[in-house]
């Protein structure tokens, strides 16, 4: 079975407190069994190498094909200015793929 990230985006890359950020992840599942394969989708928000929060952690049964998910979240008003990283990870059957995006909070 093959698990591959096709495309991943984050917008906007410069935000202010309270504004929304949207991330998308498009990935390919190929060679899965006929009944599908269990895929774990996990997204985290980090700053300075430390995970601040888990934005999403879901497990779903997926068949062969291209899948896309979109996640939007608001930057907390209590957040400190600086650079943050959103990590989008998919995993199944011992395989794992991760996309990382950075945004700046002013």
Order of alpha helices (4+ residues) and beta strands (2+ residues): beta-beta-beta-beta-beta-beta-beta-beta
